């Protein structure tokens, strides 16, 4: 019995000595190397770049003559109904453009936040429209038995050429290693050439029944008589008219060769009405830049 215990002790000492001579494997320590973790790209810093894009734009001329007709027909019974006419159409136009951008990123772990100024020159974004319409409108209340009506005609036209625009936006992105998807929103200001004209003409009529006695016979005759007319015109043109609005969109940047960046993005811009013309723009762009 004493011999068996001595043999077991000797075997334990030999096993411990062999274990001490084994290589130091990470799996034996309960850990792994960092080689399996994803690499992070440094997006922090200033950057500049250039871009090329294709824009699709909706130009709404439908109520372009409104402010002109409101002024020409002010304080009259025709002002409200004529001002509500949708005289001109909504046009859809397309254009290419190019520009540049400059910005600054701040990175906090995987989150990337930044600000950017973006400029786009539009090569051929312009649209025109013209049309006319005629309506019989009820007039003011007349004397007993009399009804006033206005035979009203409205003609007009408008044109808009968006020369360029700039956006000032904040960005939020996610560090995906060599690529970064991002979203943005901000303010927009555009420069456009706008012109429009409107002509309103009306003929007022007085309708009433008149009793006529002829040869001892009494008859009722309906009268439709002119009671006044007018023609009014107005023209406006601005070579540089500034439009203000908002922008929002999404994009993705990819880092190549260290600090060289390429990007693709979609940007929507909505401008407030200028001369009663509404403009909504979707710009699809590709760009390349450098981060300092």
Kinemage of the C-alpha trace (Angstrom):
@kinemage 1
@onewidth
@group {chain A} dominant
@subgroup {mainchain}
@vectorlist {calphas} color= white
{ca unk a 1} P 0.000 0.000 0.000
{ca unk a 2} L 2.797 2.384 0.905
{ca unk a 3} L 4.503 1.504 -2.442
{ca unk a 4} L 1.377 2.341 -4.498
{ca unk a 5} L 1.124 5.797 -2.914
{ca unk a 6} L 4.791 6.484 -3.644
{ca unk a 7} L 4.322 5.480 -7.321
{ca unk a 8} L 1.272 7.785 -7.741
{ca unk a 9} L 3.157 10.756 -6.317
{ca unk a 10} L 6.055 10.200 -8.724
{ca unk a 11} L 3.682 10.061 -11.743
{ca unk a 12} L 2.018 13.351 -10.673
{ca unk a 13} L 5.368 15.110 -10.523
{ca unk a 14} L 6.290 13.908 -14.037
{ca unk a 15} L 2.939 15.102 -15.486
{ca unk a 16} L 3.359 18.564 -13.952
{ca unk a 17} L 6.843 18.901 -15.416
{ca unk a 18} L 5.590 17.955 -18.913
{ca unk a 19} L 2.733 20.497 -18.693
{ca unk a 20} L 5.183 23.273 -17.831
{ca unk a 21} L 7.167 22.541 -21.011
{ca unk a 22} L 4.105 22.822 -23.373
{ca unk a 23} L 3.772 25.978 -25.638
{ca unk a 24} L 1.628 28.865 -24.318
{ca unk a 25} L -1.571 28.512 -26.442
{ca unk a 26} L -4.240 31.244 -26.173
{ca unk a 27} L -7.021 28.664 -26.083
{ca unk a 28} L -5.491 27.225 -22.927
{ca unk a 29} L -5.720 30.684 -21.316
{ca unk a 30} L -9.395 31.033 -22.288
{ca unk a 31} L -8.757 33.871 -24.827
{ca unk a 32} L -8.301 34.485 -28.555
{ca unk a 33} L -6.136 36.776 -30.643
{ca unk a 34} L -7.441 40.103 -31.956
{ca unk a 35} L -7.021 38.981 -35.546
{ca unk a 36} L -10.709 38.093 -35.815
{ca unk a 37} L -11.989 41.630 -35.007
{ca unk a 38} L -13.054 44.012 -37.811
{ca unk a 39} L -10.789 46.927 -38.701
{ca unk a 40} L -12.018 50.496 -38.198
{ca unk a 41} L -11.293 53.364 -40.627
{ca unk a 42} L -10.424 56.842 -39.401
{ca unk a 43} L -13.137 59.150 -40.809
{ca unk a 44} L -12.288 62.069 -38.513
{ca unk a 45} L -11.061 65.276 -40.161
{ca unk a 46} L -11.641 67.730 -42.992
{ca unk a 47} L -12.418 66.597 -46.541
{ca unk a 48} L -13.017 68.123 -49.992
{ca unk a 49} L -14.272 66.704 -53.256
{ca unk a 50} L -16.006 67.104 -56.598
{ca unk a 51} L -19.198 65.544 -57.951
{ca unk a 52} L -21.331 64.906 -61.024
{ca unk a 53} L -25.080 64.304 -60.945
{ca unk a 54} L -28.351 63.747 -62.767
{ca unk a 55} L -31.412 65.637 -61.511
{ca unk a 56} L -35.133 65.136 -62.088
{ca unk a 57} L -37.256 68.162 -61.207
{ca unk a 58} L -40.970 68.937 -60.849
{ca unk a 59} L -41.817 72.570 -61.666
{ca unk a 60} L -45.370 73.554 -60.665
{ca unk a 61} L -46.609 76.589 -62.643
{ca unk a 62} L -50.309 76.024 -61.877
{ca unk a 63} L -50.818 79.128 -59.707
{ca unk a 64} L -48.016 81.299 -61.113
{ca unk a 65} L -50.289 84.206 -62.245
{ca unk a 66} L -52.137 84.362 -58.884
{ca unk a 67} L -50.344 87.254 -57.182
{ca unk a 68} L -50.509 89.315 -60.407
{ca unk a 69} L -54.233 88.736 -60.919
{ca unk a 70} L -54.867 89.388 -57.213
{ca unk a 71} L -53.264 92.814 -57.607
{ca unk a 72} L -54.910 93.670 -60.927
{ca unk a 73} L -58.375 92.632 -59.669
{ca unk a 74} L -57.944 93.852 -56.080
{ca unk a 75} L -61.102 94.937 -54.265
{ca unk a 76} L -63.269 93.459 -57.006
{ca unk a 77} L -65.660 90.527 -57.041
{ca unk a 78} L -63.383 88.787 -59.582
{ca unk a 79} L -60.271 88.694 -57.395
{ca unk a 80} L -61.037 85.503 -55.441
{ca unk a 81} L -62.400 83.276 -58.231
{ca unk a 82} L -59.788 84.240 -60.835
{ca unk a 83} L -56.969 83.877 -58.293
{ca unk a 84} L -58.018 80.265 -57.675
{ca unk a 85} L -57.745 79.160 -61.296
{ca unk a 86} L -55.058 76.548 -62.051
{ca unk a 87} L -54.063 78.068 -65.346
{ca unk a 88} L -50.684 76.501 -66.096
{ca unk a 89} L -49.446 72.868 -65.926
{ca unk a 90} L -46.903 71.045 -63.787
{ca unk a 91} L -43.792 70.192 -65.809
{ca unk a 92} L -41.219 67.447 -65.270
{ca unk a 93} L -37.693 68.269 -66.479
{ca unk a 94} L -34.290 66.596 -66.274
{ca unk a 95} L -30.757 67.954 -66.218
{ca unk a 96} L -27.161 67.048 -65.505
{ca unk a 97} L -24.988 69.042 -63.144
{ca unk a 98} L -21.635 69.169 -61.422
{ca unk a 99} L -20.164 70.783 -58.346
{ca unk a 100} L -17.973 70.498 -55.255
{ca unk a 101} L -18.228 69.920 -51.529
{ca unk a 102} L -16.232 70.537 -48.345
{ca unk a 103} L -16.904 69.192 -44.863
{ca unk a 104} L -15.673 68.120 -41.456
{ca unk a 105} L -16.231 64.792 -39.666
{ca unk a 106} L -16.006 63.889 -35.997
{ca unk a 107} L -15.820 60.208 -35.066
{ca unk a 108} L -16.941 58.684 -31.767
{ca unk a 109} L -16.393 54.918 -31.805
{ca unk a 110} L -18.487 53.646 -34.769
{ca unk a 111} L -20.575 56.835 -35.049
{ca unk a 112} L -19.466 59.552 -37.498
{ca unk a 113} L -21.020 63.017 -37.296
{ca unk a 114} L -20.238 65.982 -39.492
{ca unk a 115} L -21.207 69.139 -41.328
{ca unk a 116} L -20.922 69.801 -45.058
{ca unk a 117} L -21.357 72.613 -47.592
{ca unk a 118} L -22.346 71.353 -51.044
{ca unk a 119} L -22.593 73.295 -54.332
{ca unk a 120} L -24.230 72.167 -57.597
{ca unk a 121} L -24.300 73.920 -60.973
{ca unk a 122} L -27.195 72.830 -63.204
{ca unk a 123} L -26.383 72.721 -66.920
{ca unk a 124} L -29.855 72.832 -68.493
{ca unk a 125} L -32.617 72.825 -65.886
{ca unk a 126} L -35.300 75.067 -67.386
{ca unk a 127} L -39.026 74.895 -68.132
{ca unk a 128} L -41.747 77.086 -69.680
{ca unk a 129} L -45.549 77.007 -69.841
{ca unk a 130} L -48.392 79.113 -71.244
{ca unk a 131} L -52.168 78.720 -71.546
{ca unk a 132} L -55.516 80.521 -71.354
{ca unk a 133} L -59.014 79.833 -70.052
{ca unk a 134} L -62.472 81.448 -70.092
{ca unk a 135} L -65.272 81.304 -67.535
{ca unk a 136} L -68.653 82.959 -66.907
{ca unk a 137} L -68.586 84.249 -63.330
{ca unk a 138} L -71.461 85.567 -61.234
{ca unk a 139} L -71.279 89.263 -60.426
{ca unk a 140} L -72.337 91.452 -57.551
{ca unk a 141} L -75.945 91.704 -56.406
{ca unk a 142} L -77.864 94.100 -58.658
{ca unk a 143} L -81.185 95.907 -58.349
{ca unk a 144} L -84.340 93.839 -58.085
{ca unk a 145} L -84.826 91.844 -61.275
{ca unk a 146} L -81.241 92.399 -62.512
{ca unk a 147} L -78.467 89.781 -62.619
{ca unk a 148} L -74.835 90.682 -63.293
{ca unk a 149} L -72.369 88.234 -64.877
{ca unk a 150} L -68.764 88.541 -66.046
{ca unk a 151} L -67.495 86.844 -69.176
{ca unk a 152} L -63.874 86.495 -67.975
{ca unk a 153} L -60.774 85.464 -69.899
{ca unk a 154} L -57.343 84.782 -68.367
{ca unk a 155} L -54.147 84.161 -70.291
{ca unk a 156} L -50.633 83.787 -68.969
{ca unk a 157} L -47.272 82.129 -69.070
{ca unk a 158} L -44.147 81.542 -67.032
{ca unk a 159} L -40.608 80.229 -67.298
{ca unk a 160} L -37.984 79.160 -64.775
{ca unk a 161} L -34.311 78.317 -65.140
{ca unk a 162} L -32.534 76.962 -62.061
{ca unk a 163} L -28.901 78.039 -62.439
{ca unk a 164} L -27.331 76.564 -59.326
{ca unk a 165} L -27.941 75.819 -55.673
{ca unk a 166} L -26.066 75.158 -52.448
{ca unk a 167} L -26.966 73.073 -49.410
{ca unk a 168} L -25.682 73.298 -45.848
{ca unk a 169} L -26.307 70.020 -44.072
{ca unk a 170} L -25.499 67.897 -41.076
{ca unk a 171} L -24.451 64.261 -41.555
{ca unk a 172} L -24.680 61.149 -39.406
{ca unk a 173} L -22.879 58.001 -40.528
{ca unk a 174} L -21.730 54.580 -39.345
{ca unk a 175} L -18.144 53.334 -39.578
{ca unk a 176} L -18.319 50.093 -41.532
{ca unk a 177} L -14.571 49.821 -41.989
{ca unk a 178} L -13.675 51.026 -45.480
{ca unk a 179} L -17.250 52.161 -46.195
{ca unk a 180} L -19.625 54.510 -44.406
{ca unk a 181} L -23.391 54.744 -45.060
{ca unk a 182} L -24.808 58.099 -43.998
{ca unk a 183} L -27.903 60.266 -43.910
{ca unk a 184} L -28.137 64.039 -43.986
{ca unk a 185} L -30.534 66.980 -43.700
{ca unk a 186} L -30.203 70.733 -43.815
{ca unk a 187} L -30.982 73.998 -45.594
{ca unk a 188} L -30.878 74.867 -49.303
{ca unk a 189} L -30.576 78.094 -51.288
{ca unk a 190} L -30.933 78.309 -55.063
{ca unk a 191} L -30.502 80.944 -57.762
{ca unk a 192} L -33.011 81.034 -60.632
{ca unk a 193} L -34.115 83.148 -63.575
{ca unk a 194} L -37.895 83.578 -63.408
{ca unk a 195} L -40.352 85.378 -65.668
{ca unk a 196} L -44.149 85.430 -65.900
{ca unk a 197} L -47.021 87.393 -67.410
{ca unk a 198} L -50.796 87.490 -67.089
{ca unk a 199} L -53.630 89.196 -68.962
{ca unk a 200} L -57.194 89.424 -67.633
{ca unk a 201} L -60.094 90.731 -69.676
{ca unk a 202} L -63.761 90.811 -68.733
{ca unk a 203} L -67.059 91.876 -70.191
{ca unk a 204} L -69.831 92.601 -67.713
{ca unk a 205} L -73.459 91.867 -68.649
{ca unk a 206} L -76.748 92.948 -67.101
{ca unk a 207} L -79.607 90.450 -67.490
{ca unk a 208} L -83.168 91.507 -66.735
{ca unk a 209} L -86.733 91.156 -68.004
{ca unk a 210} L -88.451 94.212 -69.463
{ca unk a 211} L -92.202 94.670 -70.032
{ca unk a 212} L -93.001 96.109 -73.467
{ca unk a 213} L -96.426 97.388 -74.551
{ca unk a 214} L -96.955 97.460 -78.310
{ca unk a 215} L -100.277 97.857 -80.116
{ca unk a 216} L -102.213 97.294 -76.954
{ca unk a 217} L -100.379 94.019 -76.288
{ca unk a 218} L -98.047 93.530 -73.338
{ca unk a 219} L -95.048 91.276 -73.707
{ca unk a 220} L -91.978 90.478 -71.579
{ca unk a 221} L -88.607 90.766 -73.287
{ca unk a 222} L -85.360 89.438 -71.796
{ca unk a 223} L -82.436 91.816 -72.061
{ca unk a 224} L -78.732 90.832 -72.066
{ca unk a 225} L -76.871 94.119 -72.212
{ca unk a 226} L -73.170 95.013 -71.892
{ca unk a 227} L -72.475 96.909 -68.688
{ca unk a 228} L -68.719 97.563 -68.871
{ca unk a 229} L -65.446 95.883 -69.802
{ca unk a 230} L -61.716 96.034 -69.115
{ca unk a 231} L -58.400 94.441 -70.091
{ca unk a 232} L -55.521 94.333 -67.606
{ca unk a 233} L -51.980 93.018 -68.074
{ca unk a 234} L -48.903 92.474 -65.925
{ca unk a 235} L -45.360 91.218 -66.605
{ca unk a 236} L -42.528 90.341 -64.217
{ca unk a 237} L -38.967 89.141 -64.808
{ca unk a 238} L -36.074 88.462 -62.413
{ca unk a 239} L -32.621 87.501 -63.665
{ca unk a 240} L -31.431 86.367 -60.245
{ca unk a 241} L -34.200 85.280 -57.930
{ca unk a 242} L -33.150 83.464 -54.759
{ca unk a 243} L -35.102 80.430 -53.574
{ca unk a 244} L -34.894 78.999 -50.063
{ca unk a 245} L -35.785 75.512 -48.903
{ca unk a 246} L -34.640 72.288 -47.265
{ca unk a 247} L -32.705 69.180 -48.208
{ca unk a 248} L -32.488 65.556 -47.038
{ca unk a 249} L -31.059 62.335 -48.391
{ca unk a 250} L -28.861 59.267 -47.977
{ca unk a 251} L -25.526 58.120 -49.354
{ca unk a 252} L -22.479 55.918 -48.912
{ca unk a 253} L -18.736 56.698 -48.972
{ca unk a 254} L -15.927 54.240 -49.632
{ca unk a 255} L -12.285 54.760 -48.698
{ca unk a 256} L -9.672 53.659 -51.236
{ca unk a 257} L -5.908 54.005 -50.949
{ca unk a 258} L -6.116 55.449 -47.458
{ca unk a 259} L -7.573 58.944 -47.557
{ca unk a 260} L -9.058 58.957 -51.075
{ca unk a 261} L -12.861 58.721 -50.955
{ca unk a 262} L -15.585 57.947 -53.490
{ca unk a 263} L -19.298 58.433 -52.821
{ca unk a 264} L -22.769 57.959 -54.234
{ca unk a 265} L -25.863 59.690 -52.883
{ca unk a 266} L -29.479 60.683 -53.433
{ca unk a 267} L -30.519 64.200 -52.440
{ca unk a 268} L -34.017 65.688 -52.328
{ca unk a 269} L -34.450 69.472 -52.295
{ca unk a 270} L -37.739 71.289 -51.771
{ca unk a 271} L -37.777 75.025 -52.479
{ca unk a 272} L -40.353 77.497 -51.202
{ca unk a 273} L -42.416 79.189 -53.920
{ca unk a 274} L -40.714 81.939 -55.908
{ca unk a 275} L -43.106 84.103 -57.961
{ca unk a 276} L -45.715 81.399 -57.206
{ca unk a 277} L -43.567 78.723 -58.875
{ca unk a 278} L -42.957 75.582 -56.781
{ca unk a 279} L -39.806 73.475 -57.392
{ca unk a 280} L -39.039 69.949 -56.086
{ca unk a 281} L -35.721 68.365 -57.101
{ca unk a 282} L -34.179 64.874 -56.836
{ca unk a 283} L -30.448 64.707 -57.516
{ca unk a 284} L -28.534 61.428 -57.983
{ca unk a 285} L -24.790 62.055 -57.689
{ca unk a 286} L -21.389 60.376 -57.722
{ca unk a 287} L -18.325 62.058 -56.299
{ca unk a 288} L -14.669 61.671 -55.357
{ca unk a 289} L -12.696 63.434 -52.652
{ca unk a 290} L -9.787 63.466 -50.250
{ca unk a 291} L -9.729 63.468 -46.434
{ca unk a 292} L -6.933 65.402 -44.759
